[in-house]
Amino acid sequence: MKKLFYVLLAPIIFLNSCKEGEFETPKGSFTFSANVSNNLNGPVTEEISTMMVTVESGGEVVLENHEVAVNGFRSEPILLEVGSYQVTKFILLNASNEVVYATPKSNSVLANLVSTPLPQSFEIIADEVSNMELEVISTDSLDPEDLGYSSLGYSIVPTVQILVSTLINDGTTTAFAETNLLVRTDQDTIFSIVLADSINVLTLRSDYGSLDFHFTLQDSLTETLIVSQEELMTYRTTPLTIVFNLDTGHSIELKPGPEDDLKKEKMHY
């Protein structure tokens, strides 16, 4: 019996942003659900652990080999900007990271076994959670080429989407600020980006023990925050927010918590 395994060798990093007062409007959520076809090998009763999808928009890859947790045969919501998208890869994996189901591509020899092979289009609508049902077949004893995939010889890299923002306080007003962000782990740089003056959505690996977030404002004011793997998950719905207080020379970190959002005050170094 052949088993197909999925591997991703590089970190996945994406950045989106939304302006103050527009955070809800330009974003929407989408879920994927799977319907197992009986046209080949019959239904398989093996439990599904994760889904992995590749999503494109206008010919550009938005999410590549993106792992999504599942509840049965339905994924958790994925947050995306409002617009038109295509799913170009859709596979289901068990707890051992074995590919047990997949949707064939339209150019494959098995495309006729599903009513709608890949790619499939979908729309992200503001403030709504939409769903797409894709038909999948068992991958038992199949070669990747049978499904239209060049290779399935990859392993999963877990990812998480978090919210990040930087505020600047001049003693009178508080507003979003554009900031340079450097993310490191174990002294190695993972990536460096410019955060927009808004709430930013980052998609990054979630399997590091901790991450160092280095914020730089106006080339002189800096702040470093060490975020554990457990803490990283808290920023999926509540932004990791750094506030630079220009009148005092201090910055504060706003963290989600049941008792108090303000957890810690730090000096610049």
Buried (B, 14 or more C-beta within 10 A) or exposed (E): EEBBBBEBEEBBBBBBBBEEEEBEEBBBBBBBBBEBBEBBBEEBEBEBBBBBBBBBBEEEEBBBBBBBEBEEBBBEBBBBBBEEBBBBBBBBBBEEBBBBBBBBBEEBEBBEBBEEBBBBEBEBBEEEEEEBBBBBBBBBEBEBEBBBBEEBEBEBBEBBBBBBBBBBBEEEEEEBBBBBBBBBBEEEEBEEBEBBBBBBBBBBBBEBEEBBBBBBBEEEBBBBBEBEEEBBEBBBEBBBBBBBBBEEEBBBBBBBEEEEEEEEEEEBE
